[in-house]
Amino acid sequence: MTAAEVGWSDPGADPPHEWEHTRTRLEEAECALAGMVSENNELRAIIRRVREYAQSLHLLADVTREAGGDYVAKLHDEAACAIELLIGDAP
């Protein structure tokens, strides 16, 4: 039981066994948060690589267009635009 549950006025007067329970819950929450931050960083890295791939497709389309391959260049541009739409970037 906590101080609030038994009506004690001092929240720091919780029984020692509650301190350990609270500390354990805090450590679990910190570990969960650290895991979410790590996953978020991994997802950002994936999105960055996908964005770079779309940019390389645009560059490939430009080079192909300069070489006279308008149809193939259009395919590369369309693929790049589709990828950008999927990850939420403006094409």
C-alpha positions as a printed NumPy array, in Angstrom:
array([[  0.   ,   0.   ,   0.   ],
       [  1.123,   3.543,  -0.685],
       [  1.   ,   6.556,   1.585],
       [ -1.988,   7.898,  -0.32 ],
       [ -3.885,   4.633,   0.111],
       [ -3.464,   4.513,   3.861],
       [ -4.051,   8.225,   4.294],
       [ -0.542,   9.233,   5.314],
       [  0.201,  12.86 ,   4.605],
       [  3.821,  12.363,   3.532],
       [  4.185,  10.585,   0.164],
       [  7.812,   9.851,   1.065],
       [  6.531,   7.74 ,   3.944],
       [  5.697,   4.811,   1.681],
       [  6.792,   1.471,   3.064],
       [ 10.229,   0.36 ,   1.81 ],
       [  8.79 ,  -2.552,  -0.173],
       [  6.869,  -0.013,  -2.272],
       [ 10.113,   1.812,  -3.042],
       [ 11.553,  -1.288,  -4.649],
       [  8.34 ,  -1.917,  -6.587],
       [  8.3  ,   1.678,  -7.846],
       [ 11.996,   1.518,  -8.745],
       [ 11.41 ,  -1.699, -10.693],
       [  8.481,  -0.193, -12.6  ],
       [ 10.547,   2.912, -13.386],
       [ 13.437,   0.8  , -14.707],
       [ 11.032,  -1.208, -16.864],
       [  9.547,   1.997, -18.271],
       [ 13.036,   3.381, -18.992],
       [ 13.999,   0.178, -20.82 ],
       [ 10.802,   0.262, -22.86 ],
       [ 11.395,   3.902, -23.768],
       [ 14.992,   3.176, -24.773],
       [ 13.734,   0.362, -27.008],
       [ 11.217,   2.667, -28.678],
       [ 13.883,   5.315, -29.281],
       [ 16.127,   2.684, -30.851],
       [ 13.331,   1.45 , -33.11 ],
       [ 12.499,   5.026, -34.091],
       [ 16.123,   5.637, -35.073],
       [ 16.147,   2.438, -37.133],
       [ 12.96 ,   3.466, -38.936],
       [ 14.384,   6.911, -39.67 ],
       [ 17.481,   5.276, -41.166],
       [ 15.31 ,   3.051, -43.368],
       [ 13.262,   6.016, -44.595],
       [ 16.474,   7.943, -45.315],
       [ 17.814,   5.04 , -47.427],
       [ 14.516,   4.773, -49.322],
       [ 14.575,   8.537, -49.925],
       [ 18.152,   8.279, -51.241],
       [ 17.077,   5.459, -53.562],
       [ 14.248,   7.606, -54.96 ],
       [ 16.7  ,  10.448, -55.512],
       [ 19.049,   8.11 , -57.358],
       [ 16.156,   7.036, -59.594],
       [ 15.504,  10.68 , -60.451],
       [ 19.189,  11.124, -61.312],
       [ 19.128,   7.977, -63.423],
       [ 16.083,   9.331, -65.239],
       [ 17.924,  12.583, -65.979],
       [ 20.942,  10.749, -67.369],
       [ 18.736,   8.432, -69.426],
       [ 16.757,  11.375, -70.788],
       [ 19.992,  13.126, -71.833],
       [ 21.028,   9.969, -73.674],
       [ 17.748,   9.99 , -75.607],
       [ 15.826,   7.358, -73.654],
       [ 12.719,   9.379, -72.873],
       [ 10.459,   6.352, -72.321],
       [ 12.848,   4.654, -69.879],
       [ 13.505,   7.984, -68.15 ],
       [  9.776,   8.403, -67.629],
       [  9.621,   4.94 , -66.027],
       [ 12.424,   5.84 , -63.607],
       [ 10.743,   9.139, -62.722],
       [  7.394,   7.449, -62.132],
       [  8.975,   4.797, -59.922],
       [ 10.772,   7.484, -57.924],
       [  7.551,   9.487, -57.519],
       [  5.667,   6.383, -56.364],
       [  8.337,   5.683, -53.749],
       [  8.249,   9.293, -52.557],
       [  4.476,   9.138, -52.219],
       [  4.719,   5.926, -50.182],
       [  7.112,   7.461, -47.652],
       [  5.195,  10.737, -47.479],
       [  7.557,  12.949, -49.464],
       [  6.322,  15.318, -52.11 ],
       [  7.403,  14.072, -55.537]])
